[in-house]
């Protein structure tokens, strides 16, 4: 009897399927990919969502958008993370990406870049020192799946007066609820004194003097930030991924290990368009100075991806930018814009490839309106308008360039 029970214990259990290893969880502007089950994916995703909600709340817009969503690769532990992914936002095969673990805090460098990216994608310009201070303030935020804490001081070298100003209006109870009005005023182009008067009902000079005293005192405490109630069973959209889909998404980080993963997928006849795209993008970015060499290495992969029906407008635009033949470049760019008509980079490169100044101006106008923070584009567009004797449009463009520039001089 004991022998029979021992044999039965070694047999597989039928009727109960184990949870697939690879999971994708999606919420808002983030999606998390994990090979360690649903909880790992949703736990990591919650950190990013809570961080975004805190930033959006203080900016007066709780639901911040990224399109396409930021893809987060979740590693099992910090050692695996350090070995396979840098602590920063990465430009992957087809979108921005980040890495984390299910437990532990997001790194300050990653939070700084995430703050900058969310602000750039959702708000107009504000004074450069304030924008930098926002990045610094949010680089020390601590978030979990449930709670967010902010106000922890950064290293002394990063504690600027503007950082202290934000610390005061965000964390101090007398100001906290009105900080979003102040920051909204700045993004709308209001000068600081008017922004203070409108948000806090205070005289600008008195407010600035109080900030000086707050900064000099050097007492910076933390406080609880707004958090979004999340129900792990209801709020997250989760799907199972096949092993090759999960491997593809990890390869899309474009690390030294990515090429071999893409090659393995191609040998297995899986994810052919995406794997070819990945190899093509690796080739294009490996040698950015030697454009001809990069094109030669990337071409067979990108042509195979096009033949397989690629929808990667980012890779197609990179590929078109390397083409010496304008007609061929325009053909590829039309494919990219057919996938995403609002991709600013594709419109800009399209304009560069056109010989007709009027058509170039039309493409560049779309590009700068889709990417209004790109002051270098505004400047070049303004010069083109001037050459074409479109003086009013040139003036408008130079004004936009000045507003978008990080300082007063271009």
C-alpha positions as CSV (number, residue, x, y, z in Angstrom):
1,X,0.0,0.0,0.0
2,X,2.8,2.4,0.9
3,X,4.6,1.6,-2.4
4,X,1.4,2.4,-4.3
5,X,1.0,5.7,-2.5
6,X,4.6,6.6,-3.3
7,X,4.1,5.9,-7.0
8,X,0.9,8.0,-7.0
9,X,2.7,10.9,-5.3
10,X,5.1,11.1,-8.2
11,X,2.4,11.2,-10.9
12,X,1.4,14.6,-12.4
13,X,-1.8,16.1,-11.1
14,X,-4.4,16.3,-13.8
15,X,-7.3,18.8,-14.0
16,X,-5.2,21.5,-12.4
17,X,-3.1,23.6,-14.7
18,X,-0.1,25.5,-13.4
19,X,0.0,29.2,-13.9
20,X,2.0,30.0,-17.1
21,X,5.4,31.6,-16.3
22,X,5.0,34.6,-18.6
23,X,2.4,37.2,-17.6
24,X,1.6,40.7,-19.0
25,X,-0.3,43.1,-16.7
26,X,-1.6,46.4,-18.1
27,X,-2.9,49.5,-16.3
28,X,-3.1,52.9,-17.8
29,X,0.2,53.9,-19.4
30,X,2.2,51.0,-18.1
31,X,2.5,47.3,-18.8
32,X,4.6,44.8,-16.8
33,X,6.1,41.6,-18.1
34,X,7.0,38.9,-15.7
35,X,8.1,35.2,-15.9
36,X,7.3,34.8,-12.2
37,X,3.5,34.9,-12.1
38,X,0.7,37.4,-11.9
39,X,1.5,38.8,-8.5
40,X,5.0,39.7,-9.5
41,X,3.7,41.6,-12.6
42,X,0.9,43.5,-10.7
43,X,3.1,44.4,-7.8
44,X,5.8,46.0,-10.0
45,X,3.1,47.7,-12.1
46,X,1.5,49.2,-9.0
47,X,4.7,51.0,-8.1
48,X,4.8,52.8,-11.4
49,X,1.1,53.6,-11.4
50,X,1.2,55.0,-7.9
51,X,4.2,57.1,-8.7
52,X,2.5,58.4,-11.9
53,X,-0.6,59.2,-9.9
54,X,1.3,61.2,-7.3
55,X,3.1,63.2,-10.0
56,X,-0.1,63.8,-11.9
57,X,-2.0,64.8,-8.8
58,X,0.5,67.5,-7.9
59,X,0.4,68.7,-11.5
60,X,-3.4,68.8,-11.5
61,X,-3.8,65.9,-14.0
62,X,-3.9,62.6,-12.2
63,X,-4.1,60.4,-15.3
64,X,-0.8,60.9,-17.1
65,X,-0.5,59.3,-20.5
66,X,2.3,57.6,-22.4
67,X,1.6,56.2,-25.9
68,X,2.7,53.5,-26.5
69,X,2.6,52.4,-22.8
70,X,5.9,52.1,-21.0
71,X,6.9,48.4,-20.9
72,X,8.4,47.2,-17.6
73,X,10.4,44.0,-17.5
74,X,10.2,42.4,-14.0
75,X,13.2,40.4,-12.8
76,X,13.1,37.9,-9.9
77,X,15.7,39.7,-7.8
78,X,18.1,42.6,-7.7
79,X,21.1,40.5,-8.7
80,X,19.4,39.4,-11.9
81,X,18.2,42.9,-12.5
82,X,21.7,44.4,-12.2
83,X,23.2,41.8,-14.5
84,X,20.7,42.2,-17.3
85,X,19.4,45.8,-17.3
86,X,20.7,49.3,-16.5
87,X,18.8,51.4,-13.9
88,X,17.3,53.8,-16.5
89,X,14.6,54.2,-19.1
90,X,15.6,52.5,-22.3
91,X,14.7,53.0,-25.9
92,X,13.7,49.5,-26.8
93,X,12.8,47.9,-30.2
94,X,9.5,49.7,-30.4
95,X,8.9,51.7,-27.2
96,X,10.4,53.0,-24.0
97,X,11.2,50.3,-21.5
98,X,12.2,50.0,-17.8
99,X,13.3,47.2,-15.5
100,X,12.5,46.5,-11.9
101,X,11.8,43.8,-9.4
102,X,8.5,43.0,-7.7
103,X,9.8,44.1,-4.4
104,X,12.1,47.0,-3.4
105,X,12.1,50.7,-4.4
106,X,12.6,52.2,-7.9
107,X,16.1,53.7,-8.3
108,X,16.4,57.5,-8.1
109,X,17.9,57.8,-11.6
110,X,15.0,55.9,-13.1
111,X,12.5,58.0,-11.2
112,X,14.2,61.2,-12.4
113,X,14.0,60.0,-16.1
114,X,10.4,58.8,-15.6
115,X,9.4,62.2,-14.2
116,X,11.0,64.0,-17.1
117,X,9.3,61.7,-19.6
118,X,5.8,62.0,-18.1
119,X,6.1,65.8,-17.9
120,X,7.3,66.1,-21.5
121,X,4.5,63.9,-22.7
122,X,1.7,65.7,-20.8
123,X,2.6,69.3,-20.1
124,X,3.8,72.4,-21.8
125,X,7.1,74.0,-20.8
126,X,7.7,75.5,-17.4
127,X,10.7,77.4,-16.1
128,X,13.7,75.1,-16.5
129,X,14.9,75.4,-12.8
130,X,11.4,74.4,-11.6
131,X,11.2,71.5,-14.0
132,X,14.6,70.3,-12.9
133,X,13.5,70.7,-9.3
134,X,10.5,68.5,-10.0
135,X,12.7,65.8,-11.3
136,X,14.8,66.0,-8.2
137,X,11.9,66.0,-5.9
138,X,10.3,63.0,-7.4
139,X,13.6,61.1,-7.7
140,X,13.3,60.4,-3.9
141,X,9.7,59.3,-3.9
142,X,9.1,55.9,-2.4
143,X,6.1,53.9,-3.6
144,X,4.6,50.5,-3.0
145,X,1.5,48.9,-4.4
146,X,-0.5,50.8,-1.8
147,X,1.3,53.8,-0.4
148,X,3.5,56.7,-1.6
149,X,5.8,58.8,0.5
150,X,7.5,62.0,-0.8
151,X,9.7,64.8,0.5
152,X,12.9,62.8,1.4
153,X,15.8,65.1,0.7
154,X,18.1,64.3,-2.2
155,X,21.9,64.6,-1.8
156,X,23.0,68.1,-0.6
157,X,24.3,69.1,-4.1
158,X,20.8,68.6,-5.5
159,X,19.0,70.6,-2.9
160,X,18.5,73.8,-4.9
161,X,16.4,76.7,-3.8
162,X,13.8,75.7,-6.4
163,X,13.7,72.2,-4.9
164,X,13.1,73.7,-1.5
165,X,10.3,75.8,-2.9
166,X,8.6,72.7,-4.3
167,X,9.2,70.8,-1.1
168,X,7.4,73.6,0.8
169,X,4.4,73.9,-1.4
170,X,4.0,70.1,-1.9
171,X,4.5,68.8,1.6
172,X,3.4,71.6,3.9
173,X,-0.4,71.4,4.8
174,X,-1.0,75.1,4.3
175,X,0.1,74.9,0.6
176,X,-0.2,71.2,-0.5
177,X,-3.7,71.4,-1.9
178,X,-2.9,74.5,-4.0
179,X,0.5,73.3,-5.4
180,X,-1.3,72.0,-8.5
181,X,-2.7,75.4,-9.2
182,X,0.7,77.0,-8.9
183,X,2.4,74.5,-11.2
184,X,-0.5,74.7,-13.7
185,X,0.0,78.4,-13.8
186,X,3.7,78.0,-14.6
187,X,3.0,75.5,-17.4
188,X,0.5,78.0,-18.8
189,X,3.2,80.6,-19.1
190,X,2.3,82.7,-16.1
191,X,5.2,84.5,-14.4
192,X,6.1,83.3,-10.9
193,X,4.7,86.3,-9.0
194,X,1.3,86.0,-10.8
195,X,1.4,82.2,-10.3
196,X,1.9,82.7,-6.6
197,X,-0.8,85.3,-6.2
198,X,-3.3,83.2,-8.2
199,X,-2.6,79.9,-6.4
200,X,-1.9,81.0,-2.8
201,X,-3.3,84.5,-2.6
202,X,0.1,85.8,-1.4
203,X,2.4,88.7,-2.4
204,X,5.2,87.4,-4.6
205,X,8.0,89.1,-2.7
206,X,6.8,87.8,0.7
207,X,6.4,84.3,-0.7
208,X,9.9,84.3,-2.1
209,X,11.3,85.6,1.2
210,X,9.5,82.8,3.1
211,X,11.0,80.2,0.7
212,X,14.5,81.7,1.4
213,X,13.9,81.1,5.2
214,X,12.5,77.6,4.6
215,X,15.6,76.7,2.5
216,X,18.0,78.2,5.0
217,X,16.4,76.3,7.9
218,X,17.2,73.0,6.2
219,X,14.4,71.0,7.9
220,X,12.8,68.8,5.2
221,X,10.4,66.2,6.4
222,X,8.5,63.5,4.5
223,X,4.8,63.2,4.1
224,X,2.2,60.8,2.7
225,X,1.4,61.5,-1.0
226,X,-1.9,60.9,-2.7
227,X,-2.4,57.3,-3.8
228,X,-4.7,55.6,-6.2
229,X,-6.9,52.8,-4.6
230,X,-6.0,49.7,-6.6
231,X,-7.8,46.3,-6.5
232,X,-5.5,43.6,-7.8
233,X,-8.4,41.4,-8.8
234,X,-10.3,44.1,-10.7
235,X,-8.0,47.0,-11.9
236,X,-5.3,45.1,-13.8
237,X,-5.8,43.6,-17.2
238,X,-3.7,40.5,-17.3
239,X,-2.9,38.0,-20.1
240,X,-0.8,34.9,-20.4
241,X,2.2,35.0,-22.8
242,X,3.9,32.2,-24.6
243,X,7.5,31.6,-23.8
244,X,8.6,33.1,-27.2
245,X,6.5,36.2,-26.6
246,X,8.1,36.7,-23.1
247,X,11.6,36.1,-24.5
248,X,11.0,38.6,-27.3
249,X,9.9,41.3,-24.8
250,X,13.0,40.7,-22.7
251,X,15.2,40.8,-25.8
252,X,13.5,44.1,-26.7
253,X,15.6,45.8,-24.0
254,X,18.4,45.6,-26.6
255,X,21.1,44.4,-24.2
256,X,24.2,42.4,-25.3
257,X,22.1,39.2,-24.9
258,X,19.3,40.4,-27.2
259,X,20.9,39.4,-30.6
260,X,21.1,35.7,-29.6
261,X,17.5,35.7,-28.4
262,X,16.3,37.2,-31.7
263,X,18.4,34.7,-33.7
264,X,16.9,31.8,-31.7
265,X,13.4,33.0,-32.4
266,X,14.1,33.3,-36.1
267,X,15.6,29.8,-36.2
268,X,12.4,28.5,-34.5
269,X,10.2,30.4,-37.0
270,X,8.6,32.5,-34.3
271,X,8.0,36.3,-34.0
272,X,9.8,36.7,-37.4
273,X,8.8,40.4,-38.0
274,X,9.7,41.4,-34.5
275,X,12.9,39.5,-34.3
276,X,14.1,40.9,-37.6
277,X,13.1,44.4,-36.4
278,X,15.2,43.8,-33.3
279,X,18.3,42.7,-35.2
280,X,17.8,45.6,-37.6
281,X,17.5,48.2,-34.8
282,X,20.6,46.7,-33.0
283,X,22.5,47.1,-36.3
284,X,21.3,50.7,-36.8
285,X,22.2,51.8,-33.3
286,X,25.5,50.0,-33.1
287,X,27.3,52.4,-35.4
288,X,25.5,55.8,-35.5
289,X,28.4,57.6,-37.0
290,X,29.0,55.3,-39.9
291,X,25.6,55.5,-41.5
292,X,26.5,53.5,-44.6
293,X,27.8,50.7,-42.6
294,X,24.8,50.7,-40.3
295,X,22.5,50.6,-43.2
296,X,24.4,47.8,-44.8
297,X,24.1,45.7,-41.7
298,X,20.5,46.6,-40.9
299,X,19.0,46.3,-44.4
300,X,18.6,42.5,-44.7
301,X,16.8,42.4,-41.3
302,X,14.6,45.4,-42.0
303,X,13.6,44.2,-45.4
304,X,12.7,40.8,-43.9
305,X,10.6,42.6,-41.3
306,X,8.8,44.7,-43.9
307,X,8.1,41.6,-45.9
308,X,6.7,40.0,-42.7
309,X,4.4,43.0,-42.3
310,X,6.1,45.0,-39.6
311,X,4.1,47.6,-37.7
312,X,7.1,49.1,-36.0
313,X,6.9,52.8,-37.0
314,X,9.9,53.6,-34.8
315,X,12.2,51.1,-36.5
316,X,10.8,52.1,-40.0
317,X,11.6,55.7,-39.3
318,X,15.1,55.0,-38.2
319,X,15.6,52.8,-41.3
320,X,14.3,55.6,-43.6
321,X,16.6,58.2,-42.0
322,X,19.6,56.2,-43.2
323,X,18.5,56.0,-46.8
324,X,20.5,58.0,-49.3
325,X,17.8,57.6,-51.9
326,X,15.0,60.1,-51.0
327,X,12.3,58.2,-53.0
328,X,13.1,55.0,-51.1
329,X,13.1,56.8,-47.8
330,X,9.7,58.4,-48.5
331,X,8.3,55.0,-49.4
332,X,9.4,53.6,-46.0
333,X,8.2,56.7,-44.2
334,X,4.7,56.4,-45.7
335,X,4.6,52.9,-44.2
336,X,5.6,54.3,-40.8
337,X,3.0,57.0,-40.9
338,X,0.4,54.5,-42.1
339,X,0.8,52.8,-38.8
340,X,1.0,56.0,-36.7
341,X,0.1,59.3,-38.5
342,X,1.0,61.2,-35.3
343,X,4.6,60.1,-35.0
344,X,6.5,63.4,-35.0
345,X,9.9,61.9,-35.9
346,X,8.5,60.4,-39.1
347,X,7.1,63.7,-40.2
348,X,10.4,65.4,-39.5
349,X,12.5,62.9,-41.4
350,X,9.9,62.9,-44.2
351,X,10.5,66.7,-44.5
352,X,14.2,66.2,-44.6
353,X,13.9,63.8,-47.5
354,X,11.7,66.2,-49.6
355,X,13.4,68.6,-52.1
356,X,10.3,70.8,-52.4
357,X,10.5,73.5,-49.7
358,X,6.8,74.0,-49.6
359,X,6.1,70.3,-48.9
360,X,9.0,70.2,-46.4
361,X,7.5,73.1,-44.6
362,X,4.1,71.3,-44.4
363,X,5.7,68.1,-42.9
364,X,7.8,70.0,-40.5
365,X,4.8,72.0,-39.3
366,X,3.1,68.8,-38.4
367,X,6.3,67.6,-36.6
368,X,6.7,70.7,-34.5
369,X,3.0,70.7,-33.5
370,X,3.2,67.1,-32.5
371,X,6.5,67.6,-30.6
372,X,6.1,71.2,-29.2
373,X,9.0,70.9,-26.8
374,X,11.6,70.3,-29.5
375,X,13.0,73.8,-29.7
376,X,15.7,72.8,-32.2
377,X,13.0,71.7,-34.6
378,X,11.1,74.9,-34.1
379,X,14.3,76.9,-34.9
380,X,15.0,75.0,-38.1
381,X,11.3,75.3,-39.1
382,X,11.4,79.0,-38.5
383,X,14.4,79.4,-40.7
384,X,12.7,77.5,-43.5
385,X,9.6,79.7,-43.2
386,X,11.9,82.8,-43.4
387,X,13.5,81.4,-46.5
388,X,10.1,80.9,-48.0
389,X,9.1,84.5,-47.0
390,X,6.4,83.2,-44.6
391,X,7.3,85.9,-42.1
392,X,4.3,85.6,-39.8
393,X,4.8,81.8,-39.5
394,X,8.5,82.3,-38.9
395,X,7.8,84.7,-36.1
396,X,5.3,82.3,-34.5
397,X,7.9,79.5,-34.8
398,X,10.7,81.5,-33.2
399,X,8.4,82.4,-30.3
400,X,7.6,78.7,-29.8
401,X,11.3,77.9,-30.0
402,X,12.1,80.5,-27.3
403,X,9.4,79.2,-25.1
404,X,10.5,75.6,-25.5
405,X,14.3,76.3,-25.1
406,X,15.8,75.3,-21.7
407,X,17.0,78.9,-21.3
408,X,16.4,82.2,-22.9
409,X,19.0,81.9,-25.7
410,X,18.9,79.3,-28.5
